[in-house]
Amino acid sequence: MDDLVKLISTIGFPAAVTIFVLVRLETRLRELTTAVQELRHALIGRKPFRSTDPPPESPA
């Protein structure tokens, strides 16, 4: 039983911290992705892409 408690305390805390950090980073990554897409479209002279707009169609 002591081994199980030791294993959970050793592995559990890093896993909990990892999950917390990944959840927090997910929001930031979405914001950064949108910003990079808007910058890309602005640099090539197109209307900026917004996350609520449909994606631009690629030329066939």
Secondary structure, 3 states (H helix, E strand, C coil): CHHHHHHHHHHHHHHHHHHHHHHHHHHHHHHHHHHHHHHHHHHCCCCCCCCCCCCCCCCC
